[in-house]
Amino acid sequence: MRLRWRKRLWACPDGDCARRTWSESHPAIRPRACLTERARRQACERVERDGHSVAEVARDLGLGWATVMAAVWDHGSEKVAELGSLEGVRAVGMDEHRWREGPDRFATAFCDLTEGRLVEVVQGRSGAGVREFFSRQAAEDRASVEVVALDPWRGFLGPVRRLLPRAQVVVDRFHLVRLGNQVVTEVPQRTQQEVYGHRGRKGDPLYGIRHTLLRDAERLGDRDRERLETALSDPRGDRWEEVACAWVAKELLRDVYAAGDGRLGERSARLPHHTPHQRDDRSPEPPHRKDSKSRPQVSQLGEPSPEVVAALRSETGHSTNRQGQRPPA
């Protein structure tokens, strides 16, 4: 709703008056404001309570970003002042944020994972900042924290272990699955270089499935599963079966986080045992990899056990324990 207000201008007939003229005002509308106070509070609530971005609210109201941001700043400052306490928080999430510019571009955010709200933001990305935040919390509030979810950076782990010894520390799903996708990307690239001696090109088996490997197994269609199985079984592609093993490990990692029962997740994390065995139908490894001491050789890894083979066939067909899964073909 748009409100048009014709302001009347007042003038003082007294020649000694310092103000001389003024316009009428109303407590519901600030001077020179284009929004009423009620509209400004609602804009702040959409950002704070509903999780909308400032740009989205500004676009819906037909206003500029700075106008909505000023309303969020004015009405949200008092709410931000109430942050910083872990009272009643059972699950804490920690992650860093980085800006593109600035002398100190990092900040560490602490969230209440149960309520989905921000608790505190400290400057920098260091163990000292995490230690300072938890140190100023009351002892009973720290003792009530049961779970702490963080990224794999070890700088966060030390202060959490010392100040929250009773809390269960877990790595959040986003960062760990991203590491799995990174491995699924790097292993085919390395295999491509060792087999062909150049980067992936059109027509190369592994290059054709580079995006398919990153997709969730339960979202693969019949055509995607056929292309994946064809490329992984091609001796010119996954010659040492490393790509298939990396992809299965990534999908098993996702299964761990998809398990609703923690004990089921622990059982899923126990990978089947590999029995040492050298396949005869695959080409030997390159000489420079045989001399490498940084990672085990294929002969040490051996052929996957029947459980792993069954897991591969299950993943290319359909996956269980996940939301939104595709029905088996």
C-alpha positions, 0 to 999 in steps of 0.5 A: 500500500502506498501512502501519499502525505501532503505536508503543510509548511508552517511559518512563524510570524515572529521576526526573532524566531530562529527556526522561521519555517518547518513542516508538519511531522508525525511519530509514525514517519521519520523526517525525510523517510520514504517508509513508515516505521511499521514498514521499516520494522516489517522489512527488518523482520523479513531479513531477520526472521524469514531469512530474505536478503536485503536485495530481495526485500528492496526489490519487492518493495520497489526501494533501494538497497541502502533504504532497506539496509538502513531500516535493518540497521536501525531496528536490528541493532537492539536484537544484535546486542542480545546475541553472544550467549550460549544459554539454552543452546544444545548444538553449536555450528561454527564456520568462517566467512570471507569478504573479498576486500579488507585488511582482515577479510575473515570472520567466524560465526557461531550459530544455534543449529537447533533454532537456526539463529545466529549467536555471535560473530567474531573478527578473524579466523583463528583459534584465539577468537574461538577460545575467547568466545567460549571462555566468556560463556558461563560454565553451565552454558558450556556444559549444556552444549552437546554437539559442535559442528565445524569444518575440518580446519584444526584451528577450531578443534583445539579450543573446542576440545579444551573448553567443551570437553563433553560436547560431541564434535562432528564435521559438517556435511557441506565441507566433508562432501566438498572434499569428497567431490574434490577427490572425485575431480582430482583422481580422474584428472591425474589418471587422465594425465598418466594414461594419455599424457594430456588434459581431458579432451572430447572423446576421452572416457573420463572427460565425458563423465567429469560432471556425472561423477559429481552428481548424487547417485540417486539423481542419475538417470538410466542414461547417466548410469549407462555412461558412467558404467561404460566409461569406468569399464573402459580400459583406456579410462579408469585403468587402475580402478581408482576413479571407481573407488573414489566415486564409491567412497564419496557416495558412501560418505554421503550415506553416512550423513544421510543415515538418521541413526548415529549408530547406522552412520558409524556402521556405514563408515566402516569400509569393507576389508580389501584383500591384496590381489593384483589384477591381470587384466589391467595395464601396469602402473607408470614407472614414476608411480611405482617409485612414489612413496607418497601413497600405496601402490595398486598391488597394496590396495588390491582388488575390492572385496565383494562388498565393495563391488556390490556397493558400486552396483548398488550406487549406480542403480539406486541408493537408500537412506536418502531423501528424494531418491530415484526409484530403481530402474 
